[in-house]
Structure formats: C-alpha cells, structure tokens
C-alpha cells in the first residue's frame, strides 16, 4: 500500500501551510476507521481531511500487537457502549473483510471454567451473551468441551460461535488505503507535540511540520490523554500502559488448539486472562498476561521512559488502584518473570501443556485509562469540546467494533462541527 503523503508542506509560515477541515490524530484502527468514515461522507471533495501518524507506518502499536480476535460481545454489560458497538461492529467488520478479500474466519471459541468458584461467573457470561443478541451459545459439560477442543479440560464450558480471527494490521491498512483513494491525506512520521488555537483555526505542531485545521479528532491511543491536555482539555484520567506478553506454541504442539480457548475472566479487571488463540496466518499464541509497562511503547521489560514512569508513579489514581489490586499485580508479575508460573496458568485450560511446548513471543501494550480515584475505566469514553473530539478510551473490543465506533464519532463530528455533508 502506498502511504506517501498526498500533500507536501513546503514552508514554515502559516501562509504557506496546507489547511484542512478535519485532522485525525492516530494511525491505529480507530483513527483510520474514523478517517475512512469521514471520507465516505465527504466524497466529492467537500471537505479536506488529513490523518497524522507518529510512526513510519499504520497500526504500529495497539492495533498491530494484539491477538487478532474478532470478539463476539460475550463479556460486556448489556446496554454499554462496548456491548452495542461490539455486536454491530463484529458484523460490519466481517462484511468489510468479505468485500475486500481480507482473510478472516468465524471459528468460535470455548470459555472454560476450571474451578467450582468460576461456575456462577460462567453462567453469568452465558446470560450476558444472550442479552447481547448472541445466538447458538452452548453450555458444555466436561465431555462436550472435548468435542470442540480435544486437548482442553474443565468442569464446564461455553461454546460461542460468533467469535473469529483476523489480522488487524491488514484491516487498518485497507482502511487507510481507501481513505487515500477518497482523497484523504496520510502524513506519517508526524507526532503531534503541540496544539494551539489561532482564531477559528487549530495549529498542530508535529515532528515533521505544522498543520492547520478547522477541527480536530484525537484518536491517539496511548497518548490520547496527552494530546487532550495539549489542546487545553482536562481528560479526567491518565493513560497507564500495561504490557501483555505472549508465548507461542512450538509447531509440533499446535495441534493441541483447534481455535480459541479462554478462561473465565475475573470480573474485577478489564483483562480476559491467559488464553490460547489460533492466528489467521497460522500458529498459536498463548497469553497475554498484564504487567505495568515502564514506557507507553514499552514492548520489552527493560524499556523504560523516565517521563512515562514518572507520570505513572506520581499519579494518585495509580496508587489507589495498586492498593486495591496489588495481589493480582503480583500474580501477573510472577507470570512475566517465571515461565513455570505462565505454564501453570495454561495448564488450567490444557493440562498436557509443558514448558518445552511454548516459546517467548511478542508483546502488546494496552492503553489503560485510569481515573484519579483509582477506577479502571472499562468502557469507551469520548469527550467533546469546541471544534474537537477526543477518544480518550477505546479498550477491547475496539478493533472488532472499529467501524461502528468510527460511525459514532463521524455522527458526533457532523453534528458538533456543523459539517455540510449528506
């Protein structure tokens, strides 16, 4: 895909700078989907649109470092933005993949309760799934679990047929490609480092040059809170990075996993627990855990940003959260440091897994929004202000729901910015 910018900035003075009606910050799946939806509404050249991305390509962070699951909508509180957007977004995403020949598979998954204490939560998941419109959910007895996943074991399970897999980097790049075909400009290597108002215009200072726009949509993920503050907005939260570390099954043991195998998640946390995922390109991932990262793009344990680390440890919400959840934090840290501990978690799902069956894989960093009270924000959060929209929290299933979230943002933009579009 050609992501060469369509417009070149040739001078530093405002008189020589390109002016855009809307600038979208962030080349992840939410930013590109939003840019795509805006360009679809603005076909015919009515509005001039630009997407700014800090890296040299799209989908370099959260979008490109997840396990590629198309979520069903099983976990989310009925009526929440997560639930509404996931169930609609799942189908929109699958249609998009079909229309553009993007490899994907609706393979279904098994959720397993391995302990008696998890059985009520498993039943609650079934009830939530039905309330969210999922059909064909099956409650599984121990012997029925093996009909779907022969190597798995548990006291009871759920089979959820709507779950699928895809490569979200491929999806994101296709969003960007269509956005460009619609006349949009993608400018890479353009991290936003300053925002200022100049009358009715917004001047964005980037690491490549300045960009002038009439309206701004902030979809910058791991840096969404900082961009909001640059723009003079109090987001009421801070992004705390959590690293999710994966292992991969060695090729001779990949047969142990047919599709996807999940544990019953702890309802206190916005994480789904260590699970198995067969990937669309082949291979099987196991993970992730969830440990505090020392850098917002800290994919390795040794990567630490003094600025990011200092921001975390001086934020009151972090210590309030830590006091409440320190035991879980220690368990996750142990899994990060000890392969044996990681394997023990996997054995709850597939008892015959051994240490030699897995190898250290990649990692992703989750942009976890945290309020000053210590509350882990677990739903989408969008904040509006004059000439601006800030997507402050877009947790999983954001990738699955990206087209529906983008539709919501576009609707807000049309109304809030009083855009003259169909």
C-alpha positions in Angstrom: 0.0 0.0 0.0 1.3 3.4 -0.9 1.2 5.7 2.1 3.2 8.6 0.6 1.6 11.8 1.7 -0.6 13.4 -1.0 0.1 17.0 0.1 3.6 18.3 0.8 4.2 21.2 3.3 6.8 23.5 1.7 7.2 26.3 4.2 7.1 27.0 7.9 5.0 30.1 7.8 1.2 29.7 8.3 0.6 31.4 5.0 2.3 28.6 3.2 0.8 25.7 5.2 -1.9 23.4 3.9 -5.3 23.9 5.6 -7.6 21.1 6.4 -11.2 20.9 7.5 -10.5 18.0 9.9 -7.3 16.5 11.2 -7.5 13.0 12.7 -4.6 12.2 15.0 -3.6 8.5 15.2 -3.0 5.8 12.6 -4.3 2.9 14.6 -7.5 1.1 13.8 -9.8 3.7 15.4 -8.1 6.7 13.7 -8.0 5.1 10.3 -11.6 3.8 10.6 -12.7 7.3 11.6 -10.8 8.9 8.7 -12.4 6.3 6.3 -16.0 7.0 7.6 -15.4 10.8 7.3 -14.1 10.5 3.8 -17.1 8.3 2.8 -19.4 11.0 4.0 -17.3 13.7 2.2 -16.9 12.2 -1.2 -16.8 14.8 -3.9 -14.1 17.0 -2.3 -16.4 19.0 0.0 -14.0 18.6 3.0 -10.2 18.3 3.1 -9.1 15.6 5.5 -5.7 14.6 6.9 -4.6 11.7 9.1 -1.5 12.3 11.2 0.5 9.3 12.5 3.7 9.4 14.6 5.3 6.3 13.2 6.5 5.4 9.7 3.5 3.1 9.1 0.0 2.4 10.3 -1.0 0.0 13.1 2.4 0.1 14.8 1.1 -0.1 18.4 -2.1 -1.5 19.9 -3.7 -2.4 16.6 -0.6 -4.3 15.3 0.3 -6.1 18.5 -2.9 -7.9 19.6 -4.0 -11.4 19.1 -6.4 -10.7 16.2 -9.6 -11.9 17.8 -13.0 -10.8 16.4 -14.9 -10.6 19.7 -18.5 -11.8 19.9 -19.9 -9.4 22.6 -20.0 -12.1 25.3 -18.3 -10.2 28.1 -19.9 -6.8 28.1 -22.6 -5.3 30.3 -25.8 -5.2 28.2 -26.6 -1.7 27.1 -23.0 -0.5 27.5 -21.2 1.2 24.6 -18.9 -1.9 24.5 -21.8 -4.2 24.1 -23.7 -2.1 21.5 -20.6 -1.4 19.4 -19.2 -4.9 19.6 -22.2 -6.8 18.4 -22.9 -4.4 15.5 -19.2 -3.8 14.8 -18.5 -7.6 14.5 -20.8 -7.9 11.6 -19.7 -4.7 10.0 -16.1 -5.8 10.2 -16.8 -9.3 8.7 -18.7 -7.7 5.8 -15.8 -5.4 5.2 -13.4 -8.3 5.2 -15.6 -10.2 2.7 -15.9 -7.1 0.4 -12.1 -6.6 0.3 -10.9 -10.2 0.4 -9.2 -9.9 3.7 -8.5 -13.3 5.3 -10.7 -14.0 8.3 -12.5 -16.8 10.0 -15.6 -17.1 12.2 -14.3 -20.1 14.1 -16.0 -19.8 17.5 -14.3 -20.2 20.9 -14.6 -22.2 24.1 -14.7 -20.5 27.5 -13.7 -22.9 30.3 -14.4 -22.9 34.0 -11.7 -25.0 35.6 -12.7 -24.4 39.2 -16.1 -24.6 41.1 -15.9 -21.0 42.1 -15.9 -20.0 38.4 -19.2 -21.8 37.6 -21.5 -18.8 38.6 -19.4 -16.4 36.5 -19.6 -18.8 33.5 -23.4 -18.8 33.8 -23.4 -15.0 34.0 -21.4 -14.9 30.8 -24.0 -17.1 29.1 -26.8 -14.8 30.2 -24.9 -11.7 29.1 -24.2 -13.2 25.7 -27.9 -13.9 25.2 -28.8 -10.4 26.4 -26.3 -9.0 23.8 -28.0 -10.9 21.0 -25.7 -13.9 20.6 -27.4 -17.0 19.3 -26.2 -20.6 19.4 -24.3 -20.3 22.7 -23.9 -23.8 24.1 -23.3 -24.7 27.7 -20.8 -27.6 27.7 -20.3 -30.5 30.0 -16.7 -31.7 30.5 -17.0 -34.3 27.8 -18.6 -31.8 25.4 -15.7 -29.4 25.8 -13.5 -32.1 24.2 -15.8 -32.2 21.2 -14.7 -28.7 20.3 -11.2 -28.7 21.8 -10.0 -32.3 22.4 -6.9 -31.3 24.5 -8.8 -28.9 26.7 -10.3 -29.8 30.1 -12.6 -28.2 32.6 -15.7 -28.5 34.8 -17.9 -26.7 32.3 -17.7 -24.5 29.3 -19.4 -22.3 26.8 -19.1 -22.5 23.1 -19.6 -19.1 21.4 -19.9 -19.5 17.7 -19.7 -15.8 16.7 -16.0 -15.3 17.7 -13.5 -15.1 14.9 -9.9 -14.2 13.9 -8.3 -11.7 11.5 -5.1 -9.7 11.1 -6.0 -6.2 12.3 -2.9 -4.6 10.7 -4.2 -5.8 7.3 -7.7 -4.3 8.1 -6.2 -1.0 9.3 -4.0 -0.6 6.2 -7.0 -1.2 4.0 -8.9 1.5 5.9 -6.0 3.8 5.2 -5.8 2.8 1.5 -9.5 3.6 0.9 -9.2 6.8 2.8 -6.5 7.9 0.4 -8.5 6.8 -2.6 -11.3 9.0 -1.3 -8.9 12.0 -1.4 -7.6 12.0 2.1 -4.0 12.8 3.1 -2.0 10.5 5.4 1.1 12.0 6.8 3.5 9.6 8.6 6.4 10.4 10.9 4.3 13.3 12.2 3.9 13.0 16.0 1.8 15.9 17.4 3.9 17.7 20.0 1.9 20.9 20.4 -1.7 22.2 19.9 -2.6 25.9 19.8 -5.6 27.9 18.7 -5.3 30.7 16.2 -8.7 32.4 15.9 -11.0 29.8 14.4 -8.1 27.6 13.3 -6.2 24.9 15.2 -2.4 24.7 14.6 -0.9 21.3 15.2 2.8 21.3 15.7 4.2 17.9 14.6 7.7 16.4 14.3 7.6 17.0 10.6 5.9 20.4 10.3 2.9 22.4 11.3 -0.7 21.5 10.1 -3.6 23.9 10.3 -7.1 22.5 10.6 -10.6 23.8 11.5 -11.5 20.7 13.6 -9.6 18.0 15.4 -10.4 14.4 16.2 -8.0 12.8 18.7 -7.6 9.0 18.3 -4.1 8.8 19.5 -4.5 5.8 21.8 -1.5 5.5 24.2 -1.1 9.3 24.0 -4.8 10.4 23.9 -4.7 12.0 27.3 -1.6 14.0 26.5 -3.0 15.2 23.2 -6.2 16.3 25.1 -4.1 18.2 27.6 -2.1 19.9 24.8 -5.4 21.0 23.4 -6.4 22.6 26.8 -8.8 19.8 27.8 -8.8 18.1 31.2 -9.5 14.4 30.3 -10.2 13.5 33.9 -8.0 10.4 33.5 -4.5 9.3 32.7 -3.3 6.5 30.3 -1.3 3.9 32.3 0.4 1.4 30.0 0.1 -2.3 30.7 2.2 -4.8 28.7 0.7 -8.0 27.6 3.3 -10.7 26.9 2.7 -13.7 24.7 4.2 -17.1 24.1 3.8 -19.2 21.0 3.3 -23.0 20.8 6.0 -24.8 19.0 4.9 -26.2 15.6 4.7 -29.8 16.8 2.2 -28.9 19.6 0.0 -26.5 17.6 -2.5 -29.4 17.1 -3.5 -29.0 20.8 -5.5 -25.9 19.9 -8.2 -26.1 17.3 -9.4 -22.5 17.5 -9.7 -20.3 20.7 -9.7 -21.4 24.3 -10.4 -18.8 27.1 -10.7 -19.0 30.9 -13.5 -17.4 32.8 -12.2 -13.8 33.4 -12.0 -12.1 36.7 -14.9 -9.5 36.6 -12.8 -7.1 38.7 -10.4 -6.5 35.9 -10.6 -5.3 32.3 -8.4 -8.2 31.2 -9.5 -11.6 29.8 -6.8 -13.8 31.3 -4.2 -16.0 29.7 -5.8 -17.8 26.7 -5.0 -19.7 23.5 -5.6 -18.1 20.1 -5.0 -19.7 16.7 -4.0 -16.9 14.4 -5.2 -16.3 10.9 -1.7 -16.6 9.3 -1.1 -19.9 11.2 0.5 -20.6 14.5 -1.0 -20.4 18.1 -0.4 -17.7 20.7 -0.7 -18.2 24.4 -1.3 -15.2 26.6 -1.3 -12.4 27.4 -0.5 -11.6 31.0 -0.9 -7.9 32.1 2.1 -6.2 33.8 2.8 -2.5 34.3 5.0 -1.1 31.5 7.7 1.4 32.1 7.0 3.1 28.8 3.9 3.8 26.7 5.5 1.9 23.9 7.4 -0.5 26.2 7.2 -3.8 24.5 10.2 -5.2 26.4 10.6 -5.3 30.2 13.8 -3.3 30.0 12.3 -0.4 28.0 11.6 2.5 30.4 10.8 6.1 29.7 11.6 8.3 32.6 8.8 10.7 31.6 6.2 7.9 31.3 7.4 6.1 34.5 7.4 9.3 36.5 3.9 10.2 35.3 2.6 6.8 36.4 4.1 6.8 39.9 3.2 10.4 40.7 -0.4 9.9 39.6 -2.7 9.5 42.7 -5.0 7.1 40.8 -2.2 4.7 40.2 -1.5 4.2 44.0 -5.2 3.9 44.7 -5.5 1.2 42.1 -2.4 -0.5 43.3 -3.6 -0.6 46.9 -6.8 -2.3 45.8 -5.3 -4.8 43.3 -1.8 -5.4 44.5 -2.3 -9.2 44.8 -3.4 -9.5 41.2 -0.4 -7.3 40.2 2.0 -9.7 41.9 0.4 -12.7 40.2 0.8 -11.1 36.8 4.4 -10.0 37.5 5.2 -13.6 38.6 3.9 -14.9 35.3 6.0 -12.4 33.5 9.2 -13.4 35.3 8.6 -17.1 35.6 7.9 -19.4 32.6 6.8 -22.1 35.1 4.1 -19.8 36.5 2.9 -18.9 33.0 2.7 -22.6 32.1 0.7 -23.3 35.3 -2.0 -20.8 34.1 -2.1 -22.5 30.7 -2.4 -26.0 32.3 -5.8 -24.9 33.7 -7.1 -25.0 30.1 -4.9 -27.7 28.5 -3.4 -30.0 31.2 -0.8 -31.6 29.0 1.0 -28.3 28.1 4.6 -28.4 29.3 7.3 -25.8 29.5 9.1 -27.0 26.4 5.9 -26.6 24.3 6.0 -22.8 24.3 8.5 -20.2 23.4 8.6 -16.5 24.3 6.6 -14.5 21.7 5.8 -10.8 21.2 4.0 -8.3 23.3 1.5 -5.6 23.1 0.9 -2.5 25.3 -2.7 -1.7 26.4 -3.6 2.0 26.9 -5.5 1.6 30.2 -7.4 4.7 31.2 -7.2 5.3 34.9 -9.2 7.9 36.9 -7.7 9.8 39.9 -10.0 7.7 42.1 -8.1 4.5 41.0 -11.1 3.4 38.8 -10.0 1.3 35.8 -12.1 2.8 33.0 -13.6 -0.2 31.2 -15.9 1.3 28.6 -15.4 3.7 25.6 -15.0 7.3 26.6 -15.4 10.2 24.1 -15.1 13.8 25.2 -16.3 16.7 23.1 -15.1 20.3 23.2 -15.2 23.3 20.9 -14.0 22.1 17.4 -12.6 18.9 18.9 -13.5 15.3 19.7 -11.2 13.3 22.0 -11.4 9.5 22.0 -9.9 9.0 25.5 -10.5 5.3 26.0 -11.1 2.7 23.4 -10.4 -0.7 25.0 -11.0 -4.1 23.7 -13.2 -4.8 21.7 -12.2 -1.6 19.9 -10.6 -3.3 17.0 -13.7 -5.5 16.5 -16.0 -2.5 16.9 -13.8 -0.1 14.9 -16.2 0.6 12.1 -19.2 1.2 14.5 -17.1 3.4 16.8 -16.0 5.4 13.7 -19.6 5.7 12.7 -20.4 7.1 16.1 -17.5 9.6 16.0 -18.5 10.7 12.5 -22.0 11.3 13.6 -20.7 13.4 16.5 -18.4 15.3 14.1 -21.2 16.1 11.6 -23.4 17.5 14.4 -20.7 19.1 16.5 -18.7 20.6 13.7 -21.9 21.5 11.7 -20.5 19.8 8.6 -22.2 20.3 5.3 -22.3 16.6 4.3 -25.1 14.2 3.2 
